[in-house]
Amino acid sequence: MLEILAITLPIFLLIGAGFTAARTGLLSRDNMQGVGTFVMYLALPSLIIRALTDHPLAEVFNPTYLLAYGLGSLATFLLGLALSMGLRGKRLDASAIHALGMSASNSGFIGYPVALMAIGPPAAIFMALNMVVETLFIIPMALTLAEASRQNGNGIGQVARQTLARLTRNPVLIGLLIGMLLALSGLRLPGPLAKAVDMLADAAGPAALFTIGGMLHGLKVRGMAMDVGQVVLGKLLLHPLFVLVAFLLLPDPDPMLIAGAMLFACAPMISVYPLFGKQYGQGDTSAAGLMVSTLASFLTISLVIWLLTQFGLLPV
């Protein structure tokens, strides 16, 4: 328990620092938006580029893991979309953001430290694989649906063109494209540029968490209980469950793969989730969802580690 608290406490402290800065007037809301813009346009794309180029694709490519983790994440995303649109009558853009929160884990800042503590060096490979699923599949799918929702009333061809045009200007997808091109070609960034990318990538997590704390100041939770509850329960319970089912459906699943996938799937959603949500009118809901899920994940991660130990998937 204390080891997990040692991982999650710095996250809460950074969120608290952002909240305090906004609460005391040290930084205005416009200042906080400036930090969020820095994360979205510079730090996060750099993080994605580094994640895709740190390890050769041939070294980390594990089709079994990618298939099972990807299917579990896709099932969670589709269920979240169905719950928001079909049962609750939400717009496509809001539903896509809710589904994103349910199906994309904070692999780098929570999942990796927890997995490293539990299973050791293989955690780095699992993190790279998870980021492939999240950055190549889940995040682009959510952003594509959210962008398409903004083109109501136009023909299919025009919708496709406008959506593609907006996506080509999305900094996350631009970073994804650059990272994939570098990884596939085997090219390396020049030394000074690579160092700058590293520095920006290192800033992504702290700056995002600080911004989230600022967004929480003045947050009115009235009327958001259903949205927040769906996203938090979906992320902490449904996502790990669907990932587990996907692995168990495979013939002779490797226990190490199951343990690694479960440790990452039970983490809260990606730390920049509120920044994505803010682009589509879901900033308050996504910020509250991230805060609640991060707090609750202390219990769910502890429970998953205990269960994995009981079933012999982790050493005692």
Steps between C-alpha positions, in 0.01 A plus 500: 500500500775745595685431172187581300441815705860603427414482128163678515576765765725714273216505246258633761759755614543636147123521452476671838770747401302600192180533703678714759654724234155564352330529840744763627501695174867428437401393148187616320278275291661645188842407638379145563370479145845606382659211691239265351583626151869434565420141600270434207712657226856432617542269799250227414609460132859477625398230749336299222804536273729379777274208592499375142872545438657393831463131413532346151159382384637152428624478858170581668256362245290229665193425285330294772520782753401766247202294385364422846564840655372673188179293490435559870551873455283508187218314677514752785501792255201368306303431818573851624384642167181292514425599861546872432321518166249216514386508861574855607447690176833684496649658189764306310784732604416474872447123467836455328675687783319291763600182317861622477511548877376145554746328265838684504724447805762727653767254391799729541445671835304244704486168316875477439619575857246254642594229247873561555448447872300181442668326203831681447672587165230348270282794606684724250403271209138488615492879523626535143240250376221677688602835355483348153139395568409834657678737260442308177151372567293628793591871501479546119165317494358722775626822340375397156148436635504822702611701195238335279233606748581864429406468133123452545283587202765442232527221247712195570774608261519848647496360854790269414703783346437742786571237763824399329604865471445557872679179594806592294536806724463300822838512682452156657452332164785700348729373776366149441579522128852628562566229758376225271708625206813508716430157650432335164793663320750445780610864477608685813447863583817716508650521849387851598149443362472164675603665827237770454235234433607317816473816707153577365389139552617509862288810554180346363391314812572764766363785290184305412435410864563860610253622237240246612524638854439850369198378302354346815486838674148637476372175353125456548428128533123541498350312206821311422456199728370271225773595252780477756364175644482337156854598409654404836323164532569423135871574535571333832267199472386434143830564324699252712215248478477516120879480463504192725221334300685572173813327630306202637338448159844441349647147497755448781542865602834588658449580873761778479308668218176479699662649810661784306181583312289502816742730684478755219127462433406569862682836497292818471459674166775691319615814683424727203141374480352832625695686230338284233163545671536878510526510120150352474319669788572224754782663694325512839364146475830353387699686768266375772510149352879494502516624858247246631651210305853585616386504863298181462778322311699471823242245612445329165872463424557355846213256445629389158851443634355292785285295259791442261707380796222267621468339157875453465550756222727712718759389757393531862 
